[in-house]
């Protein structure tokens, strides 16, 4: 599973904690303004940050807006069926 996200500095601490606690997943970070091809490919929209969970290159979940660690972890468990 790959998680593609553009995170704001406010939630950066929670992203790092999530990546540390769920290190068995691959995480890729993209810049909304610099990575236009990815933004368009996944139809990110105007609200950021966006987390998109992929399995076999297919979207299996999307989380939009700033979230705290608990919200991120709960969402990740839901989309990965943990």
C-alpha positions in Angstrom: 0.0 0.0 0.0 1.3 3.4 -0.9 0.0 6.6 0.8 0.4 9.7 -1.2 -0.1 12.9 0.7 0.6 16.6 0.9 0.9 17.5 4.5 0.9 20.9 6.1 3.4 21.9 8.8 0.7 21.8 11.4 0.1 18.0 11.0 3.7 17.1 10.1 4.4 15.8 13.6 1.4 13.5 13.4 2.4 12.2 9.9 5.9 11.4 11.2 4.4 9.5 14.1 2.1 7.6 11.8 4.9 6.6 9.5 7.0 5.5 12.5 4.2 3.4 14.0 3.0 1.9 10.7 6.4 1.5 9.0 5.3 -1.5 7.0 3.7 0.8 4.5 5.3 3.0 1.8 4.7 6.7 2.2 5.3 9.2 -0.6 4.9 13.0 -0.1 4.1 15.3 -3.0 4.0 19.1 -3.2 0.7 20.4 -4.4 2.3 23.2 -6.4 5.3 21.3 -7.7 4.0 17.9 -8.5 1.1 18.9 -10.8 1.2 15.5 -12.7 0.4 13.6 -9.4 -2.2 16.2 -8.3 -4.0 15.9 -11.6 -3.6 12.1 -11.8 -5.3 11.6 -8.5 -7.7 14.6 -8.8 -6.6 16.0 -5.5 -8.8 19.1 -5.7 -8.3 22.3 -3.7 -8.5 21.1 -0.1 -5.2 20.0 1.3 -3.7 18.0 2.9 -5.0 14.9 1.1 -4.0 11.3 1.9 -4.7 8.7 -0.8 -4.2 5.1 0.0 -3.3 2.8 -2.9 -3.3 -0.9 -3.2 -1.9 -2.3 -6.5 -2.0 1.2 -7.9 -5.8 1.5 -7.2 -7.3 4.0 -4.8 -8.7 2.3 -1.7 -9.2 5.3 0.5 -8.9 9.1 0.7 -8.7 11.4 3.6 -9.1 15.1 3.1 -8.2 18.0 5.4 -6.0 18.2 8.5 -6.4 15.3 10.9 -4.8 14.5 14.2 -2.8 11.3 14.9 -5.8 9.3 16.2 -7.9 10.2 13.1 -5.0 9.3 10.8 -4.4 5.9 12.5 -8.1 5.0 12.6 -8.4 5.8 8.9 -5.3 3.8 8.1 -6.6 0.8 10.0 -10.0 1.0 8.2 -8.5 1.2 4.7 -6.0 -1.6 5.4 -8.5 -3.8 7.3 -6.2 -4.0 10.3 
